[in-house]
């Protein structure tokens, strides 16, 4: 096999002729698939498949299985191919692994010079964006007394069971798993729609900072700590759904 290919010829081949290597270890997830489809639809195929031209391995794909799979889903009939003659299957396997392994790494400092929305649009996850822009989770210490002072509220008179009428909307301090609380809130009225906001009964670390300064973050980081996850009663969902059924319109 030549150490260097001075002339690389790109041929357009019927996609149905190409055969994935049975040993190919590369895998991908749905998000990566969506991103590659979008890339191909916007820019076309700019990266040809690497395919074996050896007689006994004719049209076996060596590099580009992910692209091949997406091309099939997009309904393409002909695809660009670079043929390389590798009769030895062990050499073919080695090249396959090297192509999958030698993907390189990003310079995170240079990535940070790109616009955040641009990086998000080309497929960087929220966790990766947090790392690129040095966004860190920082516990938000909520000072109730300080917030009350800002609002000029000297005393709290809210009690469990209280119901407030806010210009036609009703708000209660209660528990959705307790039938009496729900019935008191609805006051013999019935709801057109009930909206919930899971996960329930979870306290978590709010706030993010970029280089030590507060910032609006992206999605939660993988190490975001959720608290009190064990106190959810086993019948919690059954209870609140049963109560909702009692106050929701049949249709």
RAJO-V445783 format. One record per residue. N is the residue number from 0. SS is DSSP state (H for helix, E for strand, - for the rest). D_CENTER is the distance of its C-alpha to the mean C-alpha in Angstrom with 2 decimals. Layout:
BEGIN
n = [N:N]
ss = [SS:SS]
d_center = [D_CENTER:D_CENTER]
END
This chain:
BEGIN
n = [0:1:2:3:4:5:6:7:8:9:10:11:12:13:14:15:16:17:18:19:20:21:22:23:24:25:26:27:28:29:30:31:32:33:34:35:36:37:38:39:40:41:42:43:44:45:46:47:48:49:50:51:52:53:54:55:56:57:58:59:60:61:62:63:64:65:66:67:68:69:70:71:72:73:74:75:76:77:78:79:80:81:82:83:84:85:86:87:88:89:90:91:92:93:94:95:96:97:98:99:100:101:102:103:104:105:106:107:108:109:110:111:112:113:114:115:116:117:118:119:120:121:122:123:124:125:126:127:128:129:130:131:132:133:134:135:136:137:138:139:140:141:142:143:144:145:146:147:148:149:150:151:152:153:154:155:156:157:158:159:160:161:162:163:164:165:166:167:168:169:170:171:172:173:174:175:176:177:178:179:180:181:182:183:184:185:186:187:188:189:190:191:192:193:194:195:196:197:198:199:200:201:202:203:204:205:206:207:208:209:210:211:212:213:214:215:216:217:218:219:220:221:222:223:224:225:226:227:228:229:230:231:232:233:234:235:236:237:238:239:240:241:242:243:244:245:246:247:248:249:250]
ss = [-:-:-:-:-:-:-:-:-:E:E:E:E:E:H:H:H:-:E:E:-:-:-:-:-:-:-:-:-:H:H:H:H:H:H:H:H:H:H:H:H:H:H:-:-:-:-:-:E:E:E:E:-:-:H:H:H:-:-:E:E:E:E:-:H:H:H:H:H:H:H:H:H:-:-:-:-:E:E:E:E:E:E:E:-:-:-:-:H:H:H:H:H:H:H:H:H:H:H:H:H:-:-:-:-:-:-:H:H:H:H:-:-:-:-:H:H:H:H:H:H:-:-:-:-:H:H:H:H:H:H:H:-:-:E:E:E:-:-:-:-:-:-:H:H:H:H:H:H:H:-:-:-:-:-:-:-:-:-:-:-:-:E:E:E:E:-:-:E:E:E:E:-:-:-:-:-:-:H:H:H:H:H:H:H:H:-:-:-:-:E:-:-:-:-:-:-:-:-:-:-:-:E:E:-:-:-:E:E:E:-:-:E:E:E:-:-:-:-:-:-:-:-:-:-:E:E:-:-:-:-:-:-:-:-:H:H:H:H:H:H:H:H:H:H:H:H:E:-:-:-]
d_center = [42.21:42.48:40.98:40.23:39.81:41.60:41.06:37.70:38.07:35.25:36.17:34.67:34.65:34.13:30.72:32.39:34.52:31.72:31.01:28.03:29.27:29.36:28.60:25.50:23.07:20.07:16.97:13.59:10.51:9.66:7.10:10.05:12.42:11.32:11.65:14.96:16.28:15.86:17.59:20.38:20.95:21.34:23.29:24.59:24.89:25.72:25.41:27.98:27.74:30.02:32.36:35.41:38.76:40.93:43.11:41.86:38.15:38.31:35.03:32.90:29.63:29.32:26.40:23.74:22.78:19.19:20.71:23.38:21.12:19.31:22.78:24.09:21.47:22.34:25.96:27.39:30.86:31.75:29.70:30.75:31.85:33.50:35.89:36.90:39.71:38.90:41.27:40.37:37.37:36.85:36.60:34.20:31.97:32.26:31.17:28.18:27.02:27.82:25.86:22.75:23.51:24.71:21.56:22.41:20.63:19.80:22.13:19.97:22.84:23.03:19.34:19.88:22.46:20.02:18.80:15.50:14.61:15.75:13.56:10.43:11.98:12.65:9.26:9.08:6.04:7.12:8.88:10.59:11.67:13.08:15.03:16.19:17.61:18.93:17.26:18.31:18.02:21.52:23.04:24.39:27.93:28.88:32.63:33.87:37.36:36.33:34.23:37.20:39.49:37.40:37.75:41.40:41.11:43.71:43.40:40.85:42.44:39.48:40.19:38.30:39.32:39.91:38.99:38.75:39.45:37.57:39.22:38.57:35.36:35.76:34.01:34.87:34.49:34.07:32.20:30.58:31.69:35.31:37.02:39.56:37.00:35.34:38.75:40.03:37.13:37.59:41.40:42.16:39.75:36.99:33.42:32.21:28.59:26.84:23.39:21.65:18.89:17.42:17.05:20.78:23.20:20.72:21.68:19.36:19.70:19.41:19.62:18.54:20.87:20.99:23.95:25.41:25.20:23.28:20.38:17.67:14.51:10.86:8.44:10.25:11.11:11.26:14.93:14.89:17.92:18.37:22.04:24.34:22.11:25.27:27.36:25.82:28.79:28.46:29.85:27.81:26.01:29.28:31.20:29.25:28.71:32.45:33.30:31.16:32.96:36.24:35.57:33.54:35.43:35.85:34.50]
END
